[in-house]
């Protein structure tokens, strides 16, 4: 039997049954094309991010770690519906847990809906429905937990960070100390007035990757960096000092894209490009 469960907001929020013996999400996607989370990678239409051994992660929740027993939950009182934080559809004998985050945009105290589903003849009209206290359920959920495989599948990490507290650890973001250490590298000349406090989230993630890549480079590979950067960002390299000038966030972005080798030239028409995401072949 399938159930729809809702959790109310707050650290002391509770789980309640909303529906029983009804399947909320009729179709569960095929997760054949899944990959480990990478905040620099942009998923293709049929791809998913996956977290393996999800129940063992610190950001997992008790609700999915235990067998779902419907009798442990009471039905949600009417006054609690406006306080729903997220819903979970428990399907396929408790093996599929399907989550949707609920924001104010999904809850309507009064709503008019126009339906044209029943129209057959040219003279048929649409039907206007007046609803009160409506919660909208999306066709595509925010994430899917497969209990038998212990895997969580999702497309947008931001959509589920409030459901799984601490899952944003998946962001590979450099700490303040790591940002400072990067900016203090001998090859970088940082302008006065620019410091770790000026480095935004996107570049903090790039710094983490760039530092790991740079440390893995051989001396021969490091020697290729000035030649590489001169093709795409010559404005940040000083031939005299043999250093990379970082005067602002834009310069830092250029340097990080170079170290992460995001610039490339197409083979056929010799067009210079910047890759938004990368898949290693």
C-alpha positions in Angstrom: 0.0 0.0 0.0 1.3 3.5 -0.9 1.1 6.5 1.4 1.7 10.2 1.2 3.4 11.6 4.3 4.0 15.3 5.2 6.5 16.8 7.7 5.8 20.1 9.3 8.4 22.9 9.6 10.9 23.4 12.3 13.4 21.2 14.2 10.5 19.8 16.2 8.4 19.3 13.1 6.5 16.0 13.0 5.5 13.5 10.2 1.8 12.9 9.5 -0.1 10.7 7.1 -1.9 12.7 4.4 -3.1 10.0 2.0 -3.3 6.2 2.2 -3.7 3.6 -0.5 -3.1 6.2 -3.2 -0.1 6.5 -5.5 1.0 10.2 -5.7 3.8 9.8 -8.2 2.7 7.4 -11.0 6.0 7.4 -12.8 9.5 6.9 -11.3 12.3 7.8 -13.6 15.0 5.5 -15.0 18.2 6.3 -13.1 20.5 4.4 -15.4 22.4 7.6 -16.3 23.6 8.7 -12.8 26.8 10.2 -11.6 28.5 11.3 -8.4 27.6 14.9 -7.5 29.8 17.6 -9.0 28.7 21.2 -8.6 30.6 22.2 -11.7 28.8 19.7 -13.9 25.5 20.5 -15.6 23.3 17.5 -16.0 21.9 16.4 -19.3 18.2 15.9 -19.6 18.2 12.2 -18.7 21.0 12.4 -16.1 20.8 12.3 -12.3 23.2 12.9 -9.4 23.4 10.0 -7.0 24.6 9.6 -3.4 25.6 6.0 -2.6 25.0 4.4 0.8 22.7 7.3 1.6 21.3 6.0 4.9 24.9 5.9 6.3 25.5 9.6 5.6 25.4 12.1 8.4 22.8 14.1 6.6 20.4 11.2 6.2 17.1 11.3 8.2 15.6 8.7 10.6 12.4 8.5 8.5 14.1 6.6 5.7 16.4 4.5 7.9 13.6 2.6 9.5 10.9 0.4 8.0 7.9 2.5 7.3 5.0 1.5 9.6 1.8 3.4 8.7 0.2 2.9 12.1 3.0 4.9 13.7 1.7 8.1 12.1 -1.6 9.9 12.6 -3.4 11.8 9.9 -2.5 15.5 9.6 -4.9 17.9 11.4 -6.3 20.6 9.2 -4.5 23.4 10.9 -1.1 21.8 10.2 -1.4 21.8 6.4 -0.2 25.4 6.1 3.0 24.5 7.9 4.1 21.6 5.7 7.9 21.7 5.0 8.0 18.7 2.6 6.1 15.7 1.5 7.2 12.1 1.0 5.4 9.5 -1.1 6.2 6.0 0.3 5.6 3.6 -2.6 6.4 0.1 -3.8 6.1 -1.6 -0.5 8.2 1.0 1.3 11.2 0.7 -1.1 10.7 4.1 -2.9 10.7 7.4 -0.9 9.8 10.3 -3.2 10.3 13.8 -1.8 9.0 17.3 -2.8 9.9 20.4 -0.9 6.9 22.6 -0.2 7.3 26.4 -0.4 4.6 29.0 -0.1 4.2 29.1 -3.9 2.7 25.6 -3.7 0.0 26.4 -1.2 -3.1 28.4 -2.0 -5.8 29.4 0.4 -8.1 30.2 -2.5 -7.5 29.3 -6.1 -9.5 29.3 -9.3 -8.5 26.6 -11.9 -9.6 26.4 -15.5 -9.8 22.9 -16.9 -10.3 22.0 -20.6 -9.5 18.3 -20.2 -13.1 17.1 -20.9 -13.6 19.1 -24.1 -14.6 16.9 -27.0 -17.0 18.7 -29.3 -16.4 22.2 -30.7 -19.3 23.6 -28.6 -17.9 22.3 -25.3 -16.6 24.8 -22.8 -13.9 24.7 -20.3 -14.8 24.4 -16.6 -13.9 26.8 -13.9 -13.2 25.3 -10.5 -13.1 27.2 -7.2 -10.8 25.6 -4.6 -9.9 26.5 -1.1 -6.8 25.2 0.8 -4.9 23.6 -2.1 -1.4 22.2 -2.2 0.2 21.7 -5.6 2.1 18.5 -6.2 4.7 18.7 -9.1 4.9 16.0 -11.8 8.6 15.6 -11.1 9.7 15.3 -7.5 12.8 16.9 -6.0 14.6 13.7 -5.2 14.1 9.9 -5.0 15.4 7.5 -2.4 15.6 3.8 -3.4 15.8 2.0 -0.1 16.7 -1.4 -1.5 19.7 0.1 -3.3 20.4 2.7 -0.5 20.8 5.5 -3.1 19.4 9.0 -3.3 18.9 10.5 -6.8 18.4 14.2 -7.5 19.0 17.0 -10.0 19.2 20.2 -8.0 21.1 20.1 -4.7 19.6 23.5 -3.6 16.1 22.0 -3.7 16.9 19.4 -1.1 19.3 21.1 1.4 16.4 22.0 3.8 15.1 18.4 3.6 18.5 16.8 4.4 20.3 19.1 6.8 24.0 19.1 6.1 23.8 17.6 2.6 25.4 20.9 1.3 28.6 19.3 2.4 28.6 17.9 -1.1 29.6 21.3 -2.4 33.3 21.3 -2.8 33.8 24.7 -1.3 37.2 26.0 -0.1 37.4 27.1 3.5 38.7 30.6 4.4 42.1 29.1 5.1 42.2 27.3 1.8 41.3 30.5 0.0 44.0 32.4 1.7 46.6 29.7 0.9 45.6 29.8 -2.7 45.8 33.6 -3.0 49.3 33.5 -1.3 50.7 31.1 -3.9 54.0 32.4 -5.3 52.7 32.5 -8.9 49.8 34.9 -7.9 50.0 38.7 -7.4 47.0 39.8 -5.5 46.0 43.5 -5.7 45.7 45.5 -2.5 42.1 45.6 -1.3 41.3 42.1 -2.6 41.2 39.3 -0.1 39.5 36.1 0.9 36.5 38.1 2.0 35.9 39.2 -1.6 35.8 35.6 -3.0 32.3 34.5 -3.6 30.8 31.0 -3.4 31.2 30.0 -7.1 35.0 30.8 -7.0 35.4 29.1 -3.6 34.2 25.9 -5.3 36.6 26.5 -8.2 39.5 27.1 -5.9 39.0 23.7 -4.3 39.2 22.0 -7.7 42.0 24.2 -9.0 44.2 23.6 -5.9 43.8 19.8 -6.2 44.6 20.0 -9.9 47.6 22.2 -9.5 49.1 20.1 -6.8 48.8 17.0 -9.1 50.6 18.7 -12.0 54.2 17.7 -12.7 56.9 20.5 -13.1 56.6 20.1 -16.9 52.8 20.6 -16.7 53.1 23.6 -14.5 55.5 25.1 -17.0 52.8 24.9 -19.7 50.4 27.2 -17.8 51.8 30.6 -19.0 51.6 29.4 -22.6 48.0 28.1 -22.1 46.8 31.3 -20.3 48.3 33.5 -23.0 45.9 32.0 -25.6 42.8 32.8 -23.6 43.5 35.3 -20.8 46.7 37.2 -21.6 45.5 40.2 -19.6 46.1 38.5 -16.2 49.6 37.2 -16.9 52.7 39.5 -16.3 55.6 38.3 -18.5 58.0 40.4 -16.4 57.2 39.0 -13.0 56.0 35.6 -14.3 53.0 36.0 -12.1 49.2 36.0 -12.5 47.6 39.3 -11.5 44.4 39.0 -9.6 42.8 42.5 -9.1 39.2 41.4 -8.7 36.7 38.6 -8.7 36.7 38.5 -12.5 40.5 38.0 -12.8 40.3 35.2 -10.2 37.5 33.5 -12.2 39.7 33.7 -15.3 42.7 32.2 -13.5 40.7 29.4 -12.0 39.2 28.5 -15.3 42.7 28.2 -16.7 44.0 26.0 -13.9 40.9 23.8 -14.2 41.5 23.8 -18.0 38.0 25.0 -18.9 39.2 26.9 -22.0 39.6 25.0 -25.2 39.7 25.5 -29.0 37.5 23.5 -31.3 39.3 21.2 -33.7 37.3 22.0 -36.9 36.7 25.7 -37.0 39.3 26.8 -34.5 36.8 28.6 -32.2 37.9 29.4 -28.6 35.4 28.3 -26.0 34.8 28.1 -22.3 33.3 24.8 -21.0 30.5 25.2 -18.4 30.7 21.5 -17.5 33.2 18.7 -18.2 32.9 15.0 -18.5 36.1 13.0 -18.4 36.3 10.5 -21.3 
